Amino acid sequence: MKLISWKRSFERLNEEREMTKRKKEALDNLLNTSRISQSTYDLFNGEIDEAMAEIEKQQDALLEKMNSKMEELEKQIKTLETLLANYEIQHVTGEVEEEVYQREIGILSIGIETARHELDTVKDAVNQLSTNPQIPTTDTVVQQEMESQPREKEAPKSEVEIVEEPSI
C-alpha cells in the first residue's frame, strides 16, 4: 500500500495562485490610478493571464491525480475492511488464535484509520481546489488559444510532483 504525497504540489499551486492574484490586483490598481498606460497594462496582463493559465492547467492535472487517489483509497479501505471482517468471523468461530487475532485486528484497524484520514484530507483538498475562484482574464479567447497551442516561450514550469511513500 502506498500513499501519494501531493500536499507540496497543492500548497505550491495555492501560493502561486495567490501571488498571481496579487499581481493582477496591483496591475489593475496601476491602470486605474493612471500610473501606467493601457499598452503597458496589456503587456503585463498578458503575462499574468499566461501564468494563470499554466497554474490552472497544473491544478487540473493535480485534481485528476487526486481523484484517482481517492478511488484508490476507497478500494484500499474496502479491502482492509473485508480482511478485518474475515478475521472477526474467524475469531468468533474459533479458527484464529487470540494472539494472531489481536495482532491482525490492530494492524488492520490502523491501516483503515490511516486510509480514511488520508481520504478525508484528499477530499478536503479537492473541494478547496475545485471551489477556488479563477482570476478573471481580459481576453478569454486568447487564453483558450494559448492553452490549446504549445507556447514557444514559457515561464518556468513548476511540475506537479508525485512522490510515493510506503504506508502502514
PEURRA-V793555 format. One line per field, one symbol per residue. ss: DSSP state (h for helix, s for strand, l for the rest). psi: psi as a letter, one per 20 degrees, with the letter a starting at -180 (. if undefined). burial: + if it has 16 or more other ideal C-beta (glycine too) atoms within 10 Angstrom, else -. A space follows every 50 residues. Layout:
ss = ???
psi = ???
burial = ???
This chain:
ss = lsssslhhhhhhhhhhhhhhhhhhhhhhhhhhlllllhhhhhhhhhhhhh hhhhhhhhhhhhhhhhhhhhhhhhhhhhhhhhhhhhhhhhhhlllllhhh hhhhhhhhhhhhhhhhhhhhhhhhhhhhhhhllllllllhhhhhhhhhll llllllllllllssssll
psi = pqppnihggggghgggggghghggggggggghjkiqrhhgghghhghggg ghggghghgggggghhhghggghgggggghhggggghgghghijipqggg gggghgghgggggghggggggggggggghhipqqppqhnhggghghhiqq pgoqqpqoqoppppqqr.
burial = --++-+--++-+++-++--++-++--+---+----+----+--+++-+++ ++++++-++--+--++--++-++--++--+--++--+---+----+---- +--++--+--++-++--++--+--++--+--+--+-+-----+--+---- ---------+--------
